[in-house]
Amino acid sequence: MAELSTADHRSSPPRVSIPRQYNAAWDLIQRNLQAGRAAKPAFIDDQGSYTYGDVAERVNRFGNVLGGLGMQQEERVMLCLLDTIDFPTAFLGCIQAGIVPIAANTLLTGADYDFMLGDSRARTLVVSEALWPSFAAIVGKHKTLKNIVVSGGDAKGHLLLADLMKSAATAYEPAATTCDDFCFWLYSSGSTGTPKGTVHLHSHLIQTAELYGRAVLGIRENDLVFSAAKLFFAYGLGNGLTFPMAVGATAVLMGERPTPQAVFQRLRQHRPTIFYGVPTLYAALLASPDMLKRGEVAPLRVCTSAGEALPADIGKRWTELLGVEILDGIGSTEMLHIFLSNRAGEVRYGTTGKPVPGYEVRLIGEDGSEVPRGEIGELQIKGPSAAALYWNNREKSRHTFMGDWTRSGDKYIEIEGGYFQYCGRSDDMLKVSGIYVSPFEVEGALMTHESILEAAVVAHADTDELVKPKAYVVLKAGVSPSDELKQALKAHVKEKLAPYKYPRWIEFVAELPKTATGKIQRFKLR
């Protein structure tokens, strides 16, 4: 493939021009080598630091490993890898070879992986040693799975990635792919049911980097970024891989789960300039006795949130404590990254901001037509990073991908100033006494009470089979559940919202059911 320079695609939002002959991995790597960044750190994981030159060599070696395993262009490799240098090595190594990586959620069950291996018909599995127990009993069932490669110190009777890499050649000729070739898959997180293999193209990664990463986030070469959201997650993939590589920045990777303790450790040790989180994590960080102080985050200039809408109270408290804004936005596996976002200096907490350059949104009512400003409608998006299809699922593909437009399944309302306000999932919306009630609005009101750590609101039928809000509540440490507290919480919501919106029932729980990426699974509560 001819070498790409940074001039081979040009960004002038809202448009990004990409050549027909294009390989996403080759672009992300070569732009940094051509810019003289071979000696600059690209990734820092728990084991060490790796330069852009190191990454280029590792990706080439992995391409040769795939060839040695008999992998052919357009075949699929499932990656179930923790956030270490082996993730970008394998992910970009596959893409550069024209082979399709499937980045699997590392927090699922053996049954989930069994489904994904069967659904994708992957020929090779690359799995972290710590995650092998979830695969040990299922890999033998899949006749299409020919190779098992383990990342770590013990191959578990299979192939050890480190050994394969050590003996592989460092020179590699990238596959002759086009911007419209299938590039990688992400399985949807399953917040509304069965995961779906979401197929993205070679052009999609750089589209999100230019249109959101540069134009909204303002990421630049001298940034050091840390994403608590993992690389297998569409949000985390942009945060920790695509965006920093697109501009020559450095990304911190964390292999362990993003507990407050683990996140604080990286924030204090590495002092990033950009931090990416999710609402549940921000709430947990604020509730932690180890919460950061303003002086500890002096280089931090921007934070982001996605995955679910950020309650206004959490955003305000974070900014008051640290002096740093959280840019709340919404993205999806289907659109790859954020398409609606707040902007630095223009943040309006309680909203999801305005459309990202290069993306259009519309709100559609039950009659199929656009709703006027001030009315709730289903959010639909038009943009260049929309997935091609759901693998092997024509019915759901046709339902979600409607020509230029993609259905989000989210209900929104456009308010004054062109800001969009989240109202819940289409299947989560409550109609109380004939009036739509947003569960998120009720959750936001509950979250302003000092006793509450997390809350989820769903529809529940009363004795007359009429739908009313029901709240599931996780209390902060040291707070005891009681009937008195239930009544106090109901009264609190009535003070904040129209009285008909208050939760008729409140149930205290130890934790809320969530996807591995932190989204509350309200369908399980229903």
N, C-alpha and C positions, 0 to 999 in steps of 0.2 A: 504494500500500500504506500502511496506517495506520502511524504511527511506532511503533517498539518502544522501550520503556524497559527498563532493566535489570531491572525487576520483571516483565516479560512472560514471562520464564522464571526459575524459582527453583531454586536448588541446595540440597538438603539430602541429601548423599550417604547412601545409595546411589541417590538418585532425582533426576532432572532433569526438570522439567515444561516442555514446549515447546508454544507455541500452534499450532493447526492451520495458520493463515496465517502463514507464516514464511519469511524469506529469510536465509540464513546470512551473506551478505556485508553486507547492510543492517544486520543485528544487530551484527556486529563493528565496523562503522564508526560507526553511530549511537550506540551505548552510550558511545563515547569523546567524541563531540561533545557529547552531552547531559551528560556528566560534566565538561565544561569543559576538555577536553584538546586542543582544536583546535591550540593553539600548542606542544604537547609533542612532542618527537621520537618518531616511531613506528619508523622504520627509518633505519639508517646504512649506506650501501653504500660502495664504493670511490670514488664520485664526490661524495658529500655526505650531508647529513642531510635528512630529510623528516618534516614534522610530520603529526599525524593529520588536520589540515585539508588539507594537501597531498595526502595519500592519498585522502581523500574526493573531492577535486576530480579527481584523476587517474582514479579509478575511474569517476566520472561521465563524464568525457571518453571513456574507453575504451568505455563502454556506447554512447555516441553514435557512436563509430567503427564498432562492430559493426553498428549500425543502418544506417549509411551503406554498409556492405559488403553489405547485403541479408540479414544473418543473422537467423534467426527463432528464437523460443523453442524449446528442446529440441534444437536442432541442436548440432553438436560442433565445438570448436576445439582443435587440437593445439598445446600450448605446449612448445617446446623452448628454454628460456631459462636463462641463467646466473643466479646469485643476485645480482640487482640490483633496484632499485626497480621495474623493468618486470615482474618476476614477480608480486608482489602486485597491481600495477596490472591486469595482464591476467587473472590468476586470479580476483580478486574482481570485476573488471569483467564477466567472463563470468557469474559466479554471480548478481550483482545483476540482470543482464539475463535471467536464466532460461535462459541458454545454458550448455552443459556443457563445461568445460575438461578437457582430458586432459593432465596434467602428465607429460611424457616425460623419461626419464633422459637427461641431457646427455652421457653418456659411452659411448653405444652406437655401433653401426656403421650404415652406410647400409642394410644388409640388414634390420636391426632396425626402422629407421624406415619402410622400405618395407612391412614386415609391418604395423606399427601404423597407418599411413595407410590401408592397404587394409582392415584388420580394423575400424577405427573409422568409416571413411567420413567423416572430418572434412572440413568444407567450407572451413575456414580454417586456415592454419598461421601461427603467430607464432614466429619463430626468431631467436636471437641471431646477429649477423653472424659471429662466430667459429665458429659451428656450421654455417653454411650449406654448406660443402664436403660435408658428409655427406648433404645433401638435393639438391644441384644436379642430380645425374644421375637422381633417382628421381621428382621431383615431377610431371614430365610424364606419368607412367604412370597417374596417378590422376584419372579423369574427375570424381569427386565433389569434388575439391579445386579450389575456385573462387578463393580469395584467398591470397596469400602476403605476409606483413608481416614486415619485418626490423627487429629491435631493434639499433641501432648507428648508425654514421655513413654507411654505404654500403648502399643498398637492393638492390644486386646485380641491378638491372633490375626490381625489384618495388616494393612500397609500403614507404615508410619510416615506422616507427611514430612517430617524433618529429614528422614533418610532419603525419601524420593527427591526432595528439593536439593539436597547436598550433591547428589549425583547427576542432576539435570544441567544441561547446557544453559549458558547465560544469554545467548543470542536467540532472537525469535522474530519471525516475520508475521506481522498481524494478519488476521483473516480479512479478506476483501468483502467487508460488509457495507450495507447502505444505511442511510439514516432511518429507513423504514423497516429494517430487519427486526425480528423479535430479539430483544436484548436480555431481559431478565424478567423473572416473575416474583411477585409478592403475594402470599396468601392473605386474604382479608382477615381481620382480627377476630371475627366471629361475634361481635357485639350484638348482632341481630340473628345469629344462627350459624349454619354450616359455613366454614371457610370456603372461599372461592379463589382459584388461581387467577390472579390479575396480571395480564400480559402487557409489558411495557416495551417501547421501541428504543433504538439507539439514540434517537434525537431527544428523548425526554429528560435525561439527567441534566444536560447543559441548559435546556430551556428553564428548568426550575432554578438553576444556579444563577442565570442571568436575570430572570424576571423577578424572582423573590430574593435570592441571596445577595445580589448586587443592588438591585433597585429599591428594595424595601429594607432588608436587614442592614445593608451597607457594609457587608463583609469586605475586608481588604487584606493585602499581603501580610501586614504586620500583626494580624489578629492571632490570638491563641484561643481556641474554642474548646468547650467541653459540653457534651450532650449527655444528659442522664438518660434520655430516650435512646434505646439501643439501635445498632445499625440494621438489624433485621426489620425494623419498623420503618415505614416510608418516611416518616418525619425524621427519625434518627439517621437514616441513610443520607438524606440531604444535609442535615446538620453536621455530621461527623465525617463525611467522606466527600460528597460531591461539591458542596460549597467551599470548604477549605482548599480542595485540590484545584478548583476552578480559578482561584486567585493566588495560590501559593502560600496559603496560611498553614498553621500547624494545629492538629487536632489531638486532644487527650482522649484516650480510650480506656474504659473501665470494664473489666471482665465480670466483676461481681454485681449483684443486684443493687439498684439505686436506693439503698436505705439512707435516711438522713445522715447517719454517721459516715457512710462511705462517700456521699456527695460532699459533705463538709470537708472531709479529708482532702479530696481533690481540689476543691475550691481554695482551701488554705495553702496547699502545697504548690499548686501550679499557677494560681492567681490569673485565671483566664480573663479575656476581654469580652467574650460572649459566652453566655450560659443558656442552654436550652432545657426546659423542664416541661412538666405537665401539671395540671391543676392539683391533682391529688398529692403530688410531691411537694408543690409549693405550700400546701396546707400543712403537710407533715413537717416541713422545714421550719415554718413559722411556729409550730406548736412545740418544737424541740427545745429543751433547755440549752442545747449547744448552738442555738441560732447565731448566725454571723452578726458581727457589729460592722458599722459603716466603714471604719478604718481598715478592716480586714479585706475589703473587696475594692480597694482603690482603683485598680486597673479596669474593673468591670464596667463596661459602658452600656451594655444592652442585654436584656433577657428576653426570651420568647416562651410562649406557651401554646400548646395545641393538644389534640387528642379529644378534648372536651372543652366546652366554653369555660372560661375562667370567671369564677364568682368575683363580683366587683370588690367585695370586702377584702379578699385575699390580695388582689392587685394593689389596692390602696395601702394596705398594711406593709406589703413588701417595699413599695416605693418610699413610704414614710420612714421605714427602718434603715434602708440602704441607700436611698437617693437614686435608685436605678429603676427605670420603667420596665414593665413586662409588656412586650408586644404580643397581645393575644391574637390568634388567628385560627382559621379552620382550613384543614387540608383533608385528604382522604387517600386511601390506597389507590383508588381509581384515578385520582388526579395527580398522584405521586407526592405532591407537597402542597404548601399553603397557597391558596388562591384568593383568600379574603383575610385582610389583616389590618391591625392598627399600625400607625406609623410613629416613629420617634418624634416627640414633641407635640404630637396630635392625639395621644392616647385618650380614649374615652372608656374608662373601665365600665364593665357591664355590657359592652358591645364587642363585636368581632371586627370592627373597623370597616374598611372599604376595599373594593376589588384591587387585587394586585395588578400592576401593569401587564398587559397582554392577555388578561382574562376578563370575560364578561359574565355577569350573573343576572338571573331573573327569578322572580317569585311567581309561582303558578298556583292558582286556586283550584278548588275541586272541580270546576267546570272546564279546566284545561286552558284557561286564558290567564294572562298576567293580572295580578291584583294591583290596585292603586297603592301608593305610598300610605303607610299606616295600617295596612291589613296584613294578616299572616298568610304566607304561601309557602309552597315547597321550593327550596333553593335548587336551582339548576345552573350549571356552569358550562361555559364555552372557553376552551383554552388549549394550547398546543401540547400539553403533557397528558391529555386524557388517554387512558389505557385503550388498547386495541380491542380487547374482549376479555371475557372470563373464559378460561380454558375449559373446553368440553362442557359448556353450559350455555347453549344457544338461547334458551328461554330467558334466563336472567340477564344475558348480554343484551338482548333486544329490549328488555325492560329498562335497563340502566343507561345504555349508550344509544342515544337517539340522534343519529346524524352528528351534527356539530355540538349537540348539547348532552350533558351527562347529569343524570338525576343524583342528587346527594342523599335523599331520604331524610333531610333535615328541614325543619320548619323555621322560617325566619320572618322578621318584619323590618322594613326599612323605615328609619326614623329621621328626625330632623338632622340636616347636615350631610345626608347621604350615608350615614352609618347604618350597619346592619346588626340587628339584635337577635341572638339565638333564642328559639322558643321550644326546643326539644326535637327529638326524632319524630318523624311522621307517624310512627306507630306508638309513640309515647304520649302524644298530645291527649289531654283530657278535655272532654266537653262537659262542663258542669252547668246544669240548668240551661243547656243550649248555648253556652258561651265557651269558646276555647280558653283553656287554662294551660299555661306553659309549666311543666314540672320543674324546669330549670329555674324559673322565676321564684317558685315556692322554695326550692332548694337554696337559692341565693339568699332569701329572707331568713331561712333557718340558720344558714351559715354565719349570719351576723350575731347570733347569740353566743355568748362567751363560753357556754358549756359544750358546744358542738365541734367535733373534728371533721366529720363527713356526714352527708345526708343524701338520700335518694328518694324521689317521689314518684309514685306510680298510680295508675288508676285502680280503684277498688270499688266494688258494688256494695251498696248498703242493703238493708233488709227489703227494700222496695226495688232492688235491682237498678238503682240509680247510681251513676258513677260519681265518685268523689275522690279527692286526693288522699293518699295514704303515704306516710313518711317512715322510712327506715333510717335510723339515726345511730351513728357511732359517737360516743361521748369522749371527751378529752380525758387523759389520765387523771385519776383522782376524783372524777365526778361520778356519783352514784345514781343509777336510774331510780325513778320514783314516779308515782302518780302525780305528785305535786309538780314535778319537773315537766311532765307531759302537758299539764294544763298551762304552765308558764310558757312553754314553747308555742302552744296554740295561740295564746294571747299575744305573744311576740310577733307571730306572723300576721295576725289581724291588725296590729299596729302598723306594719310595714306595707301591707297589700290590701286590696279590696277584700272585705270580710268573706266573700264566698270562696276565696282561694285557699283558705287555711286548711291544713290537713285534719281530716276528721278522726284519723287514727294515727298514732305514733308508736312504733315498735323499736325498742332499743336492741341493737345487735352488736356483736363483737367486731364484725367486719362486713363490708359489702362485697358481693360477688363482682369480680372484675375480669376483664381479659388480661392477658399477660402484659399488654402495653398500657394498662392502667385505666381503661374505659370501664365505667360501671355498666354491668350487664342487667339493665332494667327488665329485660324479658324474663330473666330468672326470678326476679322479685315478683313480677306479675303472675 
